[in-house]
Amino acid sequence: MSTPSRRRTGLAVLVLAYLAFISLGLPDGLLGVGWPSISAELTVPTEAVGLLLTSGTVGYLVSSVVAGFSIARVGVGWLLAGSTALASLALAGYAGAPELPIMIGCALLLGLGSGAIDAGLNAYAAGAFGPRQMNWLHACFGLGVAIGPLVMTTVLGVGLGWRWGYGIVAAAQAGLALAFVLTVRTWERRRPVDVDVDDPAREPAAPAGPVRIGATLALPAVWFGVLTFAVYVAIEVAAGLWAFLLLTEDRGVSATVAGLCVSLYWGSLFLGRVVQGFVAERLGTRTVLLGSMYAMALGSALVAVPGPGWLAVSGLAVVGFGAAAVFPLLTLTTAERVGQQHADRTIGLQIGASGLGGAIIPGALGVLIGRTSVEVLGPALLLLSLAMIGLYWASSRRAGRHPVPAG
């Protein structure tokens, strides 16, 4: 039975989760707009931004995996509070950094904080939220990426300088960390967030018993799921990264229109998460998840077919809209594939794999494009989409086939 007190608590947790995911996207948007000013002030070449990105990626990969294996000991509330405080400290370091090496160190700290926030929130949400909230949670990340450039553009436009942009976001992160500290006891494991009487009832899962790490790593479903995430994020990133080149060099689209079309791709990803949050609750999580994966394959096929620019643009929009629900719903159903005892650890591995797949595979595709032509983008996206579907089916078929040895 829902009580007014519990509903208020659930709403507070949900709002904090949304704000945390917005905060995850903010730094990405800040860097893109602020880097020309940063590189000029610190007198470093444009390509030095790669050092920041690499450092941040290393921190993100390490912390997301470690967080998945330590949530049960630390607790979600303290993990989020500490990680958000670390991210705030890193952003403040950006704002005051006198030279590039210090910024690189801050990028590592920011990656450590962001990876733990991502893994911790996804692990919590997979047991506490429904399909609607899960989709909207990931839509908030896109909202944060969109807000970041606005913040930096505004501070540069009024003459405050790029350091103010990072300082403002650092202060916001500090406030969010304080909110996590004040609400740390409300982040109970696997407690359903009852904020809407129309939401389907979600029963708390049984608390996980002591399970050996080796038992988790021995499950084939864990590794099929990890690979599914890596391939999915590779498709999402590669489509957005190389679409402009495809449209301008191979499909005869002007640079201005192509830029708008890339924005349409990312916009369809955001819109899809908002819309499919409702759809998943009506049609069922598994139905929407499979339909979304098939839509990604269909959109990739449209991109692969030689033809006018509008055909490729339509394909990209279908890929973006279809991709919208895949990451949140894959996360939501992790426990169904590997068992609740292994869910937190698996989600940490999946988050880490998503960062790795999003960095390595699109880069490798760029090398392939450089040695052949950008025409390979469509067929590559199609092959990756089919591989993702196959890996998902493999992870689902393996679910529940292995006993859970306690230790």
C-alpha positions as CSV (number, residue, x, y, z in Angstrom):
1,M,0.0,0.0,0.0
2,S,1.4,3.4,-1.0
3,T,1.5,6.1,1.6
4,P,1.9,9.9,1.1
5,S,5.2,9.7,2.9
6,R,6.5,6.9,0.8
7,R,5.3,8.6,-2.4
8,R,7.1,11.8,-1.5
9,T,10.3,9.8,-0.7
10,G,10.0,8.0,-4.0
11,L,9.5,11.2,-5.9
12,A,12.5,12.8,-4.3
13,V,14.7,9.8,-5.2
14,L,13.4,9.9,-8.8
15,V,14.0,13.6,-9.2
16,L,17.6,13.2,-7.8
17,A,18.2,10.4,-10.2
18,Y,17.1,12.6,-13.1
19,L,19.3,15.5,-12.0
20,A,22.3,13.1,-11.6
21,F,21.9,11.9,-15.2
22,I,21.6,15.5,-16.5
23,S,24.8,16.2,-14.6
24,L,26.5,13.3,-16.3
25,G,25.9,14.9,-19.7
26,L,26.9,18.5,-18.8
27,P,30.7,18.1,-18.9
28,D,30.6,16.6,-22.4
29,G,28.7,19.6,-23.7
30,L,31.0,22.1,-21.9
31,L,34.2,20.7,-23.5
32,G,33.1,21.0,-27.1
33,V,32.3,24.7,-26.9
34,G,35.0,25.6,-24.4
35,W,38.0,23.8,-26.0
36,P,39.0,26.5,-28.5
37,S,39.2,29.0,-25.7
38,I,41.0,26.5,-23.4
39,S,43.6,25.6,-26.0
40,A,44.2,29.2,-26.8
41,E,44.7,30.3,-23.2
42,L,46.9,27.3,-22.2
43,T,48.7,27.5,-25.6
44,V,48.2,23.8,-26.5
45,P,47.4,22.3,-29.9
46,T,43.8,21.5,-30.8
47,E,44.5,17.8,-30.9
48,A,45.5,17.8,-27.2
49,V,41.9,17.4,-26.4
50,G,42.5,13.7,-27.1
51,L,44.6,13.5,-23.9
52,L,41.7,14.7,-21.8
53,L,39.3,12.3,-23.5
54,T,41.6,9.4,-23.0
55,S,42.2,10.2,-19.4
56,G,38.5,10.6,-18.7
57,T,37.7,7.3,-20.5
58,V,40.3,5.4,-18.5
59,G,38.8,6.7,-15.2
60,Y,35.2,6.0,-16.4
61,L,36.0,2.4,-17.4
62,V,37.8,1.6,-14.1
63,S,35.2,3.2,-11.8
64,S,32.1,1.8,-13.6
65,V,33.4,-1.8,-13.2
66,V,34.6,-1.3,-9.6
67,A,31.3,0.4,-8.7
68,G,29.3,-2.6,-9.9
69,F,31.3,-4.9,-7.6
70,S,31.2,-2.6,-4.6
71,I,27.6,-1.3,-4.4
72,A,26.5,-4.0,-1.9
73,R,29.3,-3.0,0.5
74,V,29.2,0.8,0.1
75,G,25.5,1.4,-0.5
76,V,24.1,3.3,-3.4
77,G,23.5,6.5,-1.5
78,W,27.1,6.9,-0.3
79,L,28.4,5.8,-3.7
80,L,26.4,8.5,-5.4
81,A,27.3,11.2,-2.8
82,G,31.0,10.4,-3.0
83,S,31.1,10.1,-6.7
84,T,29.2,13.3,-7.3
85,A,31.5,15.2,-4.9
86,L,34.5,13.8,-6.8
87,A,33.0,15.0,-10.1
88,S,32.5,18.5,-8.5
89,L,36.1,18.6,-7.3
90,A,37.3,17.6,-10.8
91,L,35.3,20.3,-12.5
92,A,36.5,22.9,-10.0
93,G,40.0,21.7,-10.9
94,Y,39.2,22.3,-14.5
95,A,38.1,25.9,-13.7
96,G,41.3,26.6,-11.8
97,A,43.8,24.6,-13.8
98,P,46.9,26.7,-14.8
99,E,48.2,24.1,-17.4
100,L,47.1,21.1,-19.4
101,P,48.7,18.3,-17.2
102,I,46.5,19.4,-14.3
103,M,43.5,19.3,-16.5
104,I,44.4,15.8,-17.6
105,G,44.6,14.7,-14.0
106,C,41.2,16.3,-13.4
107,A,39.8,14.5,-16.4
108,L,40.8,11.2,-14.8
109,L,39.0,12.2,-11.5
110,L,35.9,13.3,-13.5
111,G,35.9,9.9,-15.3
112,L,36.2,8.1,-12.0
113,G,33.2,10.1,-10.6
114,S,31.1,9.8,-13.7
115,G,31.6,6.1,-14.2
116,A,30.6,5.3,-10.6
117,I,27.5,7.6,-10.9
118,D,26.5,5.9,-14.1
119,A,27.0,2.3,-12.8
120,G,25.4,3.0,-9.4
121,L,22.3,4.8,-10.7
122,N,21.8,2.2,-13.4
123,A,22.1,-0.7,-10.9
124,Y,19.7,1.0,-8.5
125,A,17.2,2.0,-11.3
126,A,17.2,-1.6,-12.7
127,G,15.6,-2.8,-9.5
128,A,13.6,0.2,-8.4
129,F,12.2,1.9,-11.6
130,G,9.8,0.9,-14.3
131,P,10.3,1.1,-18.1
132,R,9.0,4.6,-18.2
133,Q,11.3,6.0,-15.6
134,M,14.2,4.1,-16.9
135,N,13.8,5.5,-20.4
136,W,13.3,9.0,-19.1
137,L,16.4,8.6,-16.9
138,H,18.6,8.1,-20.0
139,A,16.8,10.9,-21.8
140,C,18.0,13.2,-19.1
141,F,21.6,12.4,-20.1
142,G,20.8,13.7,-23.6
143,L,19.2,16.8,-22.0
144,G,22.4,17.4,-20.0
145,V,24.6,17.1,-23.2
146,A,22.3,19.7,-24.7
147,I,22.4,22.1,-21.7
148,G,26.2,22.0,-21.4
149,P,26.9,23.9,-24.7
150,L,24.3,26.5,-23.7
151,V,26.0,27.1,-20.3
152,M,29.4,27.5,-21.9
153,T,28.1,29.6,-24.8
154,T,26.3,32.0,-22.4
155,V,29.4,32.6,-20.1
156,L,31.6,33.1,-23.2
157,G,29.0,35.4,-24.7
158,V,28.9,37.7,-21.7
159,G,32.7,37.7,-21.5
160,L,33.2,35.7,-18.3
161,G,35.6,33.1,-19.8
162,W,35.5,29.4,-20.0
163,R,36.6,28.8,-16.4
164,W,33.2,30.2,-15.2
165,G,31.4,27.6,-17.2
166,Y,33.2,24.8,-15.4
167,G,32.8,26.7,-12.1
168,I,29.1,27.0,-12.4
169,V,28.7,23.3,-13.2
170,A,31.1,22.4,-10.4
171,A,28.9,24.3,-7.9
172,A,25.8,22.6,-9.2
173,Q,27.5,19.2,-8.8
174,A,28.4,20.1,-5.2
175,G,24.8,20.9,-4.4
176,L,23.7,17.6,-5.9
177,A,26.4,15.8,-3.8
178,L,24.9,17.4,-0.7
179,A,21.4,16.3,-1.7
180,F,22.7,12.7,-1.9
181,V,24.2,13.0,1.5
182,L,21.0,14.3,3.0
183,T,18.9,11.5,1.4
184,V,21.4,8.7,1.7
185,R,19.1,6.5,3.8
186,T,16.3,6.7,1.3
187,W,18.4,4.9,-1.3
188,E,17.5,1.5,-0.1
189,R,18.4,-1.4,-2.3
190,R,15.6,-2.6,-4.6
191,R,12.9,-0.5,-3.1
192,P,10.3,0.3,-5.8
193,V,9.8,4.0,-6.5
194,D,6.1,4.4,-6.1
195,V,5.4,7.8,-7.7
196,D,2.5,7.1,-10.0
197,V,-0.6,4.9,-9.2
198,D,-0.8,4.1,-12.9
199,D,2.6,2.4,-12.9
200,P,2.5,-1.4,-12.8
201,A,3.3,-2.8,-9.3
202,R,6.9,-3.7,-8.8
203,E,7.8,-6.0,-6.0
204,P,11.1,-5.6,-4.2
205,A,13.6,-8.3,-5.2
206,A,15.0,-10.6,-2.6
207,P,18.2,-9.3,-1.1
208,A,21.3,-10.8,-2.8
209,G,23.2,-13.3,-0.7
210,P,27.0,-13.6,-0.7
211,V,28.0,-14.8,-4.2
212,R,31.6,-15.3,-5.3
213,I,32.9,-12.9,-7.9
214,G,34.1,-15.9,-9.9
215,A,30.5,-17.2,-10.0
216,T,29.4,-14.0,-11.7
217,L,32.3,-14.0,-14.2
218,A,31.6,-17.7,-15.1
219,L,28.1,-17.0,-16.4
220,P,28.0,-16.9,-20.3
221,A,24.9,-14.7,-20.1
222,V,27.1,-12.0,-18.3
223,W,29.6,-11.8,-21.2
224,F,27.0,-12.0,-24.0
225,G,25.3,-9.1,-22.2
226,V,28.5,-7.2,-21.9
227,L,29.2,-7.6,-25.6
228,T,25.6,-6.6,-26.5
229,F,26.2,-3.3,-24.7
230,A,29.6,-2.7,-26.3
231,V,28.1,-3.2,-29.8
232,Y,25.0,-1.2,-29.1
233,V,26.9,1.9,-28.0
234,A,29.3,1.5,-30.9
235,I,26.4,1.7,-33.3
236,E,24.9,4.8,-31.5
237,V,28.3,6.6,-31.5
238,A,29.4,5.6,-35.0
239,A,26.2,6.7,-36.6
240,G,26.4,10.1,-35.0
241,L,30.1,10.5,-35.6
242,W,30.3,9.6,-39.3
243,A,26.9,10.6,-40.6
244,F,28.0,14.1,-41.6
245,L,30.8,12.7,-43.7
246,L,28.5,10.2,-45.4
247,L,25.9,12.8,-46.2
248,T,28.3,15.4,-47.5
249,E,30.9,13.2,-49.4
250,D,28.7,10.4,-50.7
251,R,25.1,11.6,-50.8
252,G,25.5,15.1,-52.1
253,V,24.0,16.9,-49.1
254,S,25.2,20.4,-48.3
255,A,27.2,20.9,-45.1
256,T,24.5,23.0,-43.5
257,V,21.7,20.5,-44.2
258,A,24.0,17.6,-43.1
259,G,24.7,19.3,-39.8
260,L,20.9,19.7,-39.2
261,C,20.4,16.0,-40.1
262,V,23.0,14.9,-37.5
263,S,21.1,17.0,-35.0
264,L,18.0,15.2,-36.1
265,Y,19.6,11.9,-35.4
266,W,20.5,12.9,-31.8
267,G,17.1,14.5,-31.4
268,S,15.4,11.3,-32.5
269,L,17.4,9.4,-29.8
270,F,16.2,11.8,-27.1
271,L,12.6,11.9,-28.4
272,G,12.5,8.1,-28.6
273,R,13.4,7.7,-25.0
274,V,10.6,10.1,-23.9
275,V,8.0,8.4,-26.1
276,Q,9.1,4.8,-25.6
277,G,8.9,5.3,-21.8
278,F,5.1,5.2,-22.3
279,V,5.1,2.5,-25.0
280,A,7.2,0.0,-23.0
281,E,4.7,-0.1,-20.2
282,R,1.8,-0.7,-22.5
283,L,3.4,-3.3,-24.9
284,G,5.9,-4.9,-22.5
285,T,9.6,-4.3,-22.0
286,R,10.8,-7.3,-24.1
287,T,8.6,-6.5,-27.0
288,V,9.8,-2.9,-27.2
289,L,13.4,-3.9,-26.7
290,L,13.3,-6.4,-29.6
291,G,11.4,-4.0,-31.8
292,S,13.9,-1.3,-31.1
293,M,16.8,-3.6,-32.1
294,Y,15.0,-4.6,-35.3
295,A,14.4,-0.9,-36.0
296,M,18.1,-0.2,-35.7
297,A,18.8,-3.0,-38.3
298,L,16.1,-1.6,-40.6
299,G,17.5,2.0,-40.3
300,S,21.0,0.7,-40.9
301,A,19.8,-1.1,-44.1
302,L,18.3,2.2,-45.4
303,V,21.6,3.9,-44.8
304,A,23.5,1.1,-46.6
305,V,21.3,1.3,-49.7
306,P,22.9,3.6,-52.3
307,G,20.5,6.4,-53.1
308,P,19.5,10.0,-52.5
309,G,20.4,11.9,-49.3
310,W,16.9,11.8,-47.9
311,L,17.0,7.9,-47.8
312,A,20.1,7.9,-45.6
313,V,18.7,10.7,-43.4
314,S,15.5,8.6,-43.0
315,G,17.6,5.6,-42.1
316,L,19.6,7.6,-39.5
317,A,16.4,8.9,-37.9
318,V,15.1,5.3,-37.7
319,V,18.3,4.2,-36.1
320,G,18.2,7.0,-33.6
321,F,14.6,6.4,-32.6
322,G,15.1,2.7,-32.4
323,A,18.2,3.0,-30.4
324,A,16.5,5.2,-27.8
325,A,15.1,2.4,-25.7
326,V,17.9,-0.2,-26.1
327,F,20.3,0.9,-23.4
328,P,17.8,1.6,-20.7
329,L,15.7,-1.5,-21.3
330,L,18.8,-3.7,-21.6
331,T,19.8,-2.4,-18.2
332,L,16.4,-2.8,-16.7
333,T,16.2,-6.5,-17.7
334,T,19.8,-7.4,-16.7
335,A,18.6,-9.4,-13.6
336,E,16.3,-11.5,-15.8
337,R,19.3,-12.7,-17.8
338,V,21.8,-13.2,-15.1
339,G,19.9,-13.4,-11.8
340,Q,19.5,-10.7,-9.2
341,Q,22.6,-11.9,-7.2
342,H,24.8,-11.0,-10.2
343,A,22.9,-7.9,-11.5
344,D,24.9,-5.2,-9.8
345,R,28.3,-6.6,-10.9
346,T,27.0,-7.3,-14.5
347,I,25.6,-3.8,-14.8
348,G,29.0,-2.4,-13.8
349,L,30.7,-4.5,-16.5
350,Q,28.1,-3.5,-19.0
351,I,28.6,0.2,-18.4
352,G,32.3,-0.2,-18.7
353,A,32.0,-2.2,-21.9
354,S,29.7,0.5,-23.3
355,G,32.4,3.1,-22.9
356,L,35.0,0.8,-24.4
357,G,32.8,-0.1,-27.4
358,G,31.9,3.5,-28.0
359,A,35.6,4.4,-28.2
360,I,37.2,1.6,-30.0
361,I,34.7,0.4,-32.7
362,P,33.8,3.8,-34.1
363,G,37.5,4.7,-34.2
364,A,38.3,1.4,-36.0
365,L,35.5,2.2,-38.4
366,G,37.1,5.6,-39.1
367,V,40.3,3.8,-40.1
368,L,38.3,1.6,-42.4
369,I,36.6,4.6,-43.9
370,G,39.9,6.3,-44.5
371,R,41.3,3.2,-46.3
372,T,38.2,2.6,-48.4
373,S,35.4,5.1,-48.5
374,V,32.6,6.4,-46.3
375,E,30.2,4.1,-48.2
376,V,31.1,1.3,-45.8
377,L,29.3,3.1,-43.0
378,G,25.9,1.7,-43.8
379,P,26.9,-1.9,-44.3
380,A,29.0,-1.7,-41.1
381,L,26.1,-0.4,-39.1
382,L,23.9,-3.2,-40.5
383,L,26.4,-5.9,-39.6
384,L,26.8,-4.4,-36.1
385,S,23.1,-4.3,-35.6
386,L,22.7,-8.0,-36.6
387,A,25.6,-8.9,-34.3
388,M,23.8,-7.0,-31.4
389,I,20.6,-8.9,-32.0
390,G,22.4,-12.2,-32.1
391,L,24.3,-11.4,-28.9
392,Y,21.1,-10.4,-27.1
393,W,19.4,-13.6,-28.1
394,A,22.4,-15.6,-26.9
395,S,22.4,-13.8,-23.5
396,S,18.6,-14.4,-23.2
397,R,18.9,-18.1,-24.0
398,R,21.7,-18.6,-21.5
399,A,19.8,-16.9,-18.7
400,G,19.1,-19.1,-15.7
401,R,21.0,-22.2,-17.0
402,H,23.7,-22.1,-14.4
403,P,23.4,-22.6,-10.6
404,V,24.6,-19.9,-8.2
405,P,27.3,-21.1,-5.9
406,A,27.3,-19.3,-2.6
407,G,30.5,-18.5,-0.8
